[in-house]
Amino acid sequence: MEITPQIRHPSASVSRGDGTTFAHSMRRHSSGLDYIPKPSASFTCDELERRYFDLFREQHASNFYGYFEAPFWTRLVLRECHHEPAIRHAIFALAALFKSSRCNISAPIVADEHLNFALVQYGKAVRSLRQNLAGEGARVRLALIASVLFACFESFYGNWKTAAQQIYGGLNFLRQSQAASNVKTSKRRITAQNLAAIEPEVSQALELLNAQLMSFLAVNPLYDYPFDDSEYQGKQDLHILQKLPDQFTTPNDALPSASSLAMSSLLHLRRCAKYTNGDPLRLSTAREQDTLSTAVDRWIKAFRPLLMEASQNLTSPKHLGVLQLHILTVTAKIFISTSIYTEEIMFDQFTRQFQYIVYISRRVLEKEQEFRRSSGLKTQFSMGLIMSLYYIATRCRDYYVRRDAIAVLKEWPLRHLVWDSWQAAKVAEWIVSIEEEGCDRNGFIPEEWRVRMNSLNVEMHSGGRVSVQCTQGSRNHVLKVDLL
């Protein structure tokens, strides 16, 4: 899903030019100790830059985690703007890019002005970071923070593959550093000190971005996944099971484990795609399915008191976050339960769950509108809602439920990283149209007319064009279409 920009990008990639991201390059420069800066009263910038900074701080910083606390965005990166030019220019660029997307339809000329400013600032951020990483005292922490910001910019701009390189590079370096800190070598002390300077919010931001990206790759299994996470994620699954409490006390306490479980289920779903395409099923995969299913059941049980409170008293954005996490984990449970299905007809047994997810999603979004009007809430629905609705629209064959899912995607249009709700709705509508050509008189869609999930290949292009390729049922009928 690589978009060719209409306006020339000042930096075709945020890599160093040799195919490696900044975080990858830190393997060569990991000896310098980092520091945690203290915020100052102000930083030097012109009036236009100041307006973009204020726009980001007041309207966008809290959007990245939806209804949850976002200290990485609301505190950490804003503080870094006072000390790090690369971070400062990246924030200017993100704010201008968001502004451009909002003006794109109503005022295209103004949108182009915001976009040009964003691209110039992004180029400055890239050059500033390269200068910082050129010396022997390269900044590990700075490179990881920049990986998050650059990945967000590239993703919103449409270059999701470059965004993936940033995310994978940051995570890979972080995990290699964690492994090195546990090995008795002369560099162990320095590595441990470098890791100690990196706040948990930085690694959490990278993990959440990775989960968002994987949510797209998991339902588009024909895309190559360049970052082999299977061994690491297997250890994470065991860690999740061991660390789950008997009861969560706040939504923010539940968020990290919910995100990890969702990531594990998405990776499991993606790995299983090759088995449903004909490869023999491994015993380890079946065991993995059981382990993940047990973990999700335990999570849902620990989360139940928070869910009951939110369902009975939906009076604050915090309660919307509870419902959002509930949607994410219920969808993950369906992913796990259906991961080794070889026939699309097996999804029919989950119609009630699909209907429930659509109902809760609509309730969350309607309530969010009320909060916007009454309290000025500024947020986005994210954390898997677009993915869940798209999954239902393409896998549920109930006439009304799948159309309701598409309606929600279209009524609340949003671009969140890789996901675009309007484009997702267009793809789902096309799949519905070709499947329902084979309906019998009772509205049932035979297996040979159903689009196989493991055959979907969706690519997004500039100008809103979407290319779709898929295979229908046992007929192995390959279909291709360009949607505008």
C-alpha positions as CSV (number, residue, x, y, z in Angstrom):
1,M,0.0,0.0,0.0
2,E,2.5,2.6,-1.1
3,I,1.2,6.0,-2.2
4,T,3.1,8.0,-4.8
5,P,3.0,11.6,-3.5
6,Q,1.7,14.3,-5.8
7,I,4.2,16.8,-4.3
8,R,7.8,15.8,-4.2
9,H,8.8,14.5,-0.8
10,P,11.9,16.3,0.6
11,S,13.3,13.0,1.7
12,A,12.1,9.9,-0.2
13,S,12.9,7.9,2.9
14,V,13.9,8.7,6.4
15,S,16.6,6.0,6.3
16,R,20.3,6.8,6.2
17,G,20.4,6.0,2.5
18,D,21.8,2.4,2.8
19,G,18.5,0.8,3.5
20,T,18.7,1.1,7.3
21,T,16.7,3.2,9.6
22,F,18.2,5.6,12.1
23,A,17.4,3.1,14.9
24,H,19.2,0.4,13.0
25,S,22.3,2.6,12.6
26,M,22.5,3.0,16.4
27,R,24.1,-0.5,16.6
28,R,27.2,1.3,15.4
29,H,26.9,4.1,17.9
30,S,25.6,2.7,21.2
31,S,28.4,3.8,23.5
32,G,27.2,7.3,24.2
33,L,25.1,7.8,27.4
34,D,21.8,9.6,27.0
35,Y,20.2,12.0,29.4
36,I,16.6,12.9,30.3
37,P,16.3,16.7,29.7
38,K,14.4,19.1,31.9
39,P,11.9,21.4,30.2
40,S,12.8,25.0,29.8
41,A,10.4,27.9,29.6
42,S,10.5,28.3,25.8
43,F,12.3,27.6,22.6
44,T,13.3,29.6,19.6
45,C,10.9,29.5,16.6
46,D,9.1,31.9,14.4
47,E,5.4,32.9,14.7
48,L,4.2,30.4,12.2
49,E,6.1,27.5,13.8
50,R,4.7,28.5,17.2
51,R,1.2,28.3,15.8
52,Y,1.7,24.8,14.5
53,F,3.3,23.8,17.9
54,D,0.3,25.2,19.8
55,L,-2.0,23.4,17.3
56,F,-0.3,20.1,18.0
57,R,-0.2,20.5,21.7
58,E,-3.9,21.6,22.0
59,Q,-5.6,19.5,19.4
60,H,-3.5,16.5,18.3
61,A,-1.2,15.4,21.2
62,S,-4.0,13.5,23.0
63,N,-5.4,11.9,19.8
64,F,-2.9,9.2,19.3
65,Y,-4.1,7.0,22.2
66,G,-7.8,7.9,21.8
67,Y,-9.4,7.9,25.3
68,F,-6.3,6.8,27.2
69,E,-3.5,8.7,28.8
70,A,-0.8,9.5,26.3
71,P,2.3,10.7,28.2
72,F,4.6,10.1,25.2
73,W,2.6,12.7,23.2
74,T,1.3,15.0,25.8
75,R,4.4,15.4,27.9
76,L,7.6,13.7,26.6
77,V,7.8,14.9,23.0
78,L,6.5,18.4,23.9
79,R,9.3,18.6,26.4
80,E,11.9,17.4,23.9
81,C,10.8,20.2,21.6
82,H,12.6,22.6,23.9
83,H,15.9,20.8,23.5
84,E,16.0,18.8,20.3
85,P,15.6,20.5,16.9
86,A,14.9,17.2,15.2
87,I,11.9,16.5,17.4
88,R,10.7,20.1,17.2
89,H,10.7,20.1,13.4
90,A,9.0,16.7,13.4
91,I,6.2,18.1,15.6
92,F,5.8,21.1,13.3
93,A,5.6,18.7,10.3
94,L,2.9,16.5,12.0
95,A,0.7,19.5,13.0
96,A,0.9,20.9,9.4
97,L,0.1,17.5,7.9
98,F,-2.9,17.1,10.1
99,K,-4.1,20.6,9.2
100,S,-3.6,19.8,5.5
101,S,-5.8,16.7,5.7
102,R,-8.6,18.7,7.3
103,C,-8.5,21.4,4.6
104,N,-8.1,19.0,1.7
105,I,-11.7,19.0,0.5
106,S,-13.0,22.5,1.6
107,A,-9.9,24.5,0.7
108,P,-7.4,22.6,-1.5
109,I,-5.1,25.6,-2.0
110,V,-4.8,26.1,1.7
111,A,-4.3,22.4,2.2
112,D,-1.3,22.5,-0.3
113,E,0.2,25.3,1.7
114,H,0.0,23.3,4.9
115,L,1.4,20.2,3.1
116,N,4.4,22.1,1.7
117,F,5.2,23.5,5.1
118,A,5.0,20.0,6.6
119,L,7.3,18.5,4.0
120,V,9.9,21.3,4.5
121,Q,9.8,20.8,8.3
122,Y,10.1,17.1,7.9
123,G,13.2,17.5,5.7
124,K,14.7,19.7,8.5
125,A,13.9,17.1,11.1
126,V,15.6,14.4,9.0
127,R,18.7,16.5,8.4
128,S,18.9,17.5,12.1
129,L,18.7,13.9,13.2
130,R,21.4,12.8,10.7
131,Q,23.7,15.4,12.1
132,N,23.0,14.1,15.7
133,L,23.7,10.5,14.7
134,A,26.9,11.2,12.8
135,G,29.2,11.4,15.8
136,E,30.5,8.8,18.1
137,G,28.2,9.9,20.9
138,A,25.1,8.9,19.0
139,R,21.9,9.4,20.9
140,V,20.0,6.1,21.4
141,R,17.0,7.7,23.1
142,L,16.7,10.4,20.5
143,A,16.8,8.0,17.7
144,L,14.0,5.9,19.2
145,I,11.8,8.9,19.8
146,A,12.4,10.1,16.2
147,S,11.5,6.6,14.9
148,V,8.0,7.0,16.4
149,L,7.5,10.6,15.1
150,F,8.9,9.7,11.6
151,A,6.8,6.6,11.4
152,C,3.7,8.6,12.2
153,F,4.5,11.2,9.6
154,E,5.3,8.6,6.9
155,S,2.1,6.7,7.7
156,F,-0.2,9.7,7.6
157,Y,1.5,10.9,4.4
158,G,0.9,7.5,2.8
159,N,4.3,5.8,2.8
160,W,3.4,3.0,5.1
161,K,6.3,0.8,4.0
162,T,8.8,3.5,5.1
163,A,6.8,3.9,8.3
164,A,7.2,0.1,8.8
165,Q,10.9,0.4,8.5
166,Q,11.0,3.0,11.2
167,I,8.8,0.9,13.5
168,Y,10.7,-2.3,12.9
169,G,14.1,-0.6,13.1
170,G,13.2,1.0,16.5
171,L,11.8,-2.2,18.0
172,N,14.6,-4.4,16.7
173,F,17.3,-2.1,18.1
174,L,15.4,-1.9,21.4
175,R,15.1,-5.6,21.7
176,Q,18.7,-6.3,20.7
177,S,19.8,-3.8,23.4
178,Q,17.6,-5.5,26.0
179,A,19.2,-8.8,25.0
180,A,22.7,-7.4,25.2
181,S,22.1,-5.9,28.7
182,N,21.6,-9.5,29.9
183,V,24.9,-10.8,28.5
184,K,28.0,-10.5,30.6
185,T,30.3,-8.5,28.3
186,S,32.4,-5.3,28.7
187,K,29.6,-3.4,27.0
188,R,26.8,-4.6,29.3
189,R,27.1,-1.7,31.7
190,I,26.9,0.9,29.0
191,T,24.0,-0.8,27.3
192,A,22.1,-1.1,30.5
193,Q,22.7,2.6,31.2
194,N,21.5,3.5,27.8
195,L,18.3,1.5,28.3
196,A,17.8,3.1,31.7
197,A,17.6,6.5,30.0
198,I,14.8,5.4,27.8
199,E,11.4,5.9,29.3
200,P,8.8,3.1,29.2
201,E,6.5,5.5,27.2
202,V,8.9,5.4,24.3
203,S,8.9,1.6,23.9
204,Q,5.1,1.5,24.5
205,A,4.6,4.1,21.7
206,L,6.6,1.8,19.3
207,E,4.7,-1.3,20.3
208,L,1.3,0.4,19.8
209,L,2.4,1.7,16.4
210,N,3.5,-1.8,15.5
211,A,0.1,-3.2,16.6
212,Q,-1.7,-0.7,14.4
213,L,0.5,-1.7,11.4
214,M,0.0,-5.4,12.1
215,S,-3.8,-5.0,12.2
216,F,-3.6,-4.0,8.6
217,L,-1.1,-6.7,7.6
218,A,-3.1,-9.5,9.4
219,V,-6.2,-8.9,7.3
220,N,-4.1,-8.5,4.1
221,P,-2.0,-11.7,4.5
222,L,-0.4,-11.6,1.0
223,Y,1.8,-8.6,2.0
224,D,5.3,-9.6,3.0
225,Y,6.1,-9.1,6.7
226,P,9.7,-8.1,6.8
227,F,10.1,-8.4,10.6
228,D,10.1,-11.9,11.9
229,D,8.6,-11.5,15.4
230,S,7.5,-15.1,16.0
231,E,10.2,-16.1,18.6
232,Y,9.9,-12.8,20.5
233,Q,6.1,-12.8,20.4
234,G,6.0,-16.4,21.7
235,K,7.9,-15.3,24.8
236,Q,5.5,-12.3,25.0
237,D,2.5,-14.6,25.1
238,L,3.9,-16.5,28.0
239,H,4.8,-13.3,29.8
240,I,1.3,-11.9,29.3
241,L,-0.2,-15.0,30.8
242,Q,2.1,-14.8,33.8
243,K,1.5,-11.1,34.4
244,L,-2.3,-10.8,34.0
245,P,-3.9,-9.7,37.3
246,D,-7.1,-11.1,38.7
247,Q,-8.8,-7.7,38.2
248,F,-7.8,-4.5,36.4
249,T,-8.3,-1.3,38.4
250,T,-8.2,1.3,35.6
251,P,-8.5,1.2,31.8
252,N,-4.8,2.5,31.6
253,D,-3.7,-0.6,33.6
254,A,-5.5,-2.8,31.1
255,L,-4.2,-1.1,27.9
256,P,-0.6,-2.6,27.7
257,S,-1.8,-6.2,28.0
258,A,-4.8,-5.7,25.7
259,S,-2.4,-4.3,23.1
260,S,0.0,-7.2,23.5
261,L,-2.8,-9.7,23.3
262,A,-4.1,-8.1,20.1
263,M,-0.7,-8.1,18.6
264,S,-0.2,-11.7,19.5
265,S,-3.5,-12.7,18.0
266,L,-2.8,-10.7,14.8
267,L,0.6,-12.4,14.3
268,H,-1.0,-15.7,15.0
269,L,-3.7,-15.0,12.4
270,R,-1.1,-14.0,9.9
271,R,1.1,-17.1,10.5
272,C,-2.0,-19.3,10.1
273,A,-2.8,-17.9,6.7
274,K,-0.2,-20.0,5.0
275,Y,-1.7,-23.2,6.6
276,T,-5.2,-22.4,5.4
277,N,-3.6,-21.9,2.0
278,G,-2.6,-25.6,2.0
279,D,0.6,-26.0,4.1
280,P,0.4,-28.6,6.8
281,L,-0.7,-27.3,10.2
282,R,2.0,-27.5,12.9
283,L,1.3,-28.8,16.3
284,S,3.0,-25.7,17.8
285,T,0.4,-23.5,16.0
286,A,-2.5,-25.4,17.6
287,R,-0.8,-25.0,21.0
288,E,-0.3,-21.3,20.3
289,Q,-4.0,-21.0,19.6
290,D,-4.9,-22.6,22.9
291,T,-2.5,-20.4,24.8
292,L,-3.8,-17.2,23.3
293,S,-7.4,-18.2,23.8
294,T,-6.7,-18.9,27.5
295,A,-5.0,-15.5,27.8
296,V,-7.8,-13.6,26.2
297,D,-10.4,-15.4,28.4
298,R,-8.4,-14.4,31.5
299,W,-8.1,-10.9,30.3
300,I,-11.8,-10.6,29.7
301,K,-12.5,-11.9,33.2
302,A,-10.1,-9.4,34.8
303,F,-11.7,-6.6,32.8
304,R,-15.3,-7.5,33.6
305,P,-15.8,-5.1,36.5
306,L,-14.6,-2.1,34.5
307,L,-16.8,-3.2,31.6
308,M,-19.9,-3.5,33.8
309,E,-19.3,0.0,35.2
310,A,-18.8,1.6,31.8
311,S,-21.9,-0.2,30.3
312,Q,-24.2,1.0,33.1
313,N,-22.8,4.5,33.4
314,L,-21.4,5.8,30.2
315,T,-20.6,9.4,31.4
316,S,-17.0,10.1,30.6
317,P,-14.4,9.5,27.9
318,K,-12.8,7.0,30.3
319,H,-15.8,4.8,29.8
320,L,-15.5,5.0,26.0
321,G,-11.9,3.7,26.4
322,V,-13.2,0.7,28.4
323,L,-15.7,-0.1,25.6
324,Q,-12.9,0.4,23.0
325,L,-10.6,-2.1,24.7
326,H,-13.6,-4.5,25.0
327,I,-14.1,-4.3,21.2
328,L,-10.4,-5.0,20.6
329,T,-10.3,-8.1,22.8
330,V,-13.6,-9.6,21.5
331,T,-12.3,-9.2,18.0
332,A,-9.0,-10.8,19.0
333,K,-10.9,-13.7,20.5
334,I,-12.6,-14.2,17.1
335,F,-9.3,-14.0,15.3
336,I,-7.9,-16.7,17.5
337,S,-11.0,-18.9,17.2
338,T,-11.1,-18.7,13.4
339,S,-7.3,-18.7,12.7
340,I,-7.1,-22.2,11.2
341,Y,-10.5,-22.2,9.4
342,T,-10.2,-23.4,5.8
343,E,-13.8,-22.5,4.8
344,E,-15.4,-19.1,4.9
345,I,-18.8,-20.6,5.9
346,M,-17.4,-21.2,9.4
347,F,-17.6,-17.5,10.1
348,D,-21.4,-17.7,10.1
349,Q,-21.4,-19.0,13.7
350,F,-20.0,-15.7,14.9
351,T,-22.8,-13.5,13.5
352,R,-24.1,-12.6,17.0
353,Q,-20.6,-11.5,18.1
354,F,-20.2,-9.5,14.9
355,Q,-23.5,-7.8,15.5
356,Y,-22.5,-7.0,19.1
357,I,-19.2,-5.4,18.1
358,V,-21.0,-3.2,15.5
359,Y,-23.5,-2.1,18.1
360,I,-20.9,-1.2,20.7
361,S,-18.8,0.6,18.1
362,R,-21.7,2.8,17.0
363,R,-22.5,3.5,20.7
364,V,-19.0,4.6,21.3
365,L,-18.9,6.9,18.4
366,E,-22.3,8.4,19.1
367,K,-21.4,9.1,22.7
368,E,-18.1,10.6,21.6
369,Q,-20.0,13.1,19.5
370,E,-22.0,14.1,22.6
371,F,-18.8,14.6,24.6
372,R,-17.3,16.7,21.8
373,R,-20.3,19.0,21.9
374,S,-20.6,19.3,25.6
375,S,-16.9,19.3,26.8
376,G,-14.8,20.0,23.7
377,L,-13.4,16.5,23.7
378,K,-10.8,16.2,20.9
379,T,-10.0,12.6,20.1
380,Q,-10.2,9.9,17.4
381,F,-11.5,6.4,17.4
382,S,-8.5,4.2,17.0
383,M,-7.1,1.2,18.8
384,G,-8.6,-1.3,16.3
385,L,-12.1,0.0,15.7
386,I,-11.6,0.5,11.9
387,M,-10.0,-2.9,11.7
388,S,-12.8,-4.6,13.6
389,L,-15.5,-3.0,11.5
390,Y,-13.7,-3.8,8.2
391,Y,-13.2,-7.4,9.4
392,I,-16.9,-7.8,10.1
393,A,-18.0,-6.2,6.9
394,T,-15.9,-8.7,4.9
395,R,-16.3,-11.8,7.0
396,C,-19.9,-11.6,8.2
397,R,-22.4,-12.6,5.6
398,D,-25.5,-11.4,7.4
399,Y,-27.2,-8.9,5.0
400,Y,-27.9,-6.3,7.8
401,V,-24.9,-6.7,10.1
402,R,-22.2,-6.2,7.4
403,R,-24.1,-3.2,5.9
404,D,-24.3,-1.7,9.4
405,A,-20.6,-2.1,9.8
406,I,-20.0,-0.3,6.5
407,A,-22.4,2.4,7.5
408,V,-20.4,3.1,10.7
409,L,-17.1,3.3,8.7
410,K,-18.7,5.9,6.4
411,E,-20.6,7.9,9.0
412,W,-17.4,8.6,11.0
413,P,-14.6,8.9,8.3
414,L,-11.1,8.8,9.8
415,R,-7.6,8.2,8.6
416,H,-5.6,6.6,11.5
417,L,-2.1,5.6,10.5
418,V,-2.4,2.8,7.9
419,W,-6.2,2.6,8.2
420,D,-8.6,4.9,6.2
421,S,-12.2,4.2,7.2
422,W,-13.7,5.5,3.9
423,Q,-11.3,3.3,1.8
424,A,-12.0,0.3,4.0
425,A,-15.7,0.9,3.5
426,K,-15.2,1.0,-0.3
427,V,-13.3,-2.3,-0.3
428,A,-16.0,-3.9,1.9
429,E,-18.8,-2.7,-0.4
430,W,-17.1,-4.2,-3.4
431,I,-16.7,-7.5,-1.7
432,V,-20.3,-7.5,-0.6
433,S,-21.4,-6.8,-4.2
434,I,-19.5,-9.7,-5.8
435,E,-20.4,-12.2,-3.1
436,E,-24.1,-11.4,-3.1
437,E,-24.3,-12.1,-6.9
438,G,-24.4,-15.8,-5.8
439,C,-27.1,-15.5,-3.1
440,D,-29.8,-18.1,-3.1
441,R,-33.5,-17.1,-2.6
442,N,-33.0,-17.2,1.2
443,G,-30.1,-14.7,1.1
444,F,-27.5,-17.4,1.8
445,I,-24.1,-17.0,0.1
446,P,-22.6,-20.4,-0.9
447,E,-19.0,-21.1,-0.2
448,E,-18.0,-20.9,-3.9
449,W,-19.1,-17.3,-4.0
450,R,-17.4,-16.1,-0.8
451,V,-14.1,-14.2,-1.0
452,R,-11.4,-16.0,0.9
453,M,-9.8,-13.9,3.6
454,N,-6.3,-15.4,3.0
455,S,-6.4,-14.3,-0.6
456,L,-7.1,-10.6,-0.1
457,N,-4.6,-8.1,-1.4
458,V,-5.5,-4.4,-0.9
459,E,-3.3,-1.6,-2.1
460,M,-4.0,2.1,-1.5
461,H,-2.8,4.8,-4.0
462,S,-2.8,8.5,-4.2
463,G,-6.0,10.3,-5.0
464,G,-8.0,7.8,-3.0
465,R,-7.7,4.9,-5.6
466,V,-7.7,1.4,-4.1
467,S,-6.6,-1.8,-5.9
468,V,-8.1,-5.1,-4.7
469,Q,-7.2,-8.6,-5.7
470,C,-8.9,-11.7,-4.2
471,T,-10.0,-15.3,-4.8
472,Q,-13.6,-16.5,-4.6
473,G,-14.2,-19.8,-2.8
474,S,-13.6,-23.3,-4.1
475,R,-13.7,-22.0,-7.7
476,N,-10.4,-20.2,-7.2
477,H,-11.8,-17.4,-9.3
478,V,-9.3,-14.5,-9.2
479,L,-10.8,-11.0,-9.3
480,K,-9.1,-7.7,-9.6
481,V,-10.6,-4.2,-9.5
482,D,-9.6,-0.5,-9.1
483,L,-12.0,1.4,-6.8
484,L,-12.2,5.2,-6.9
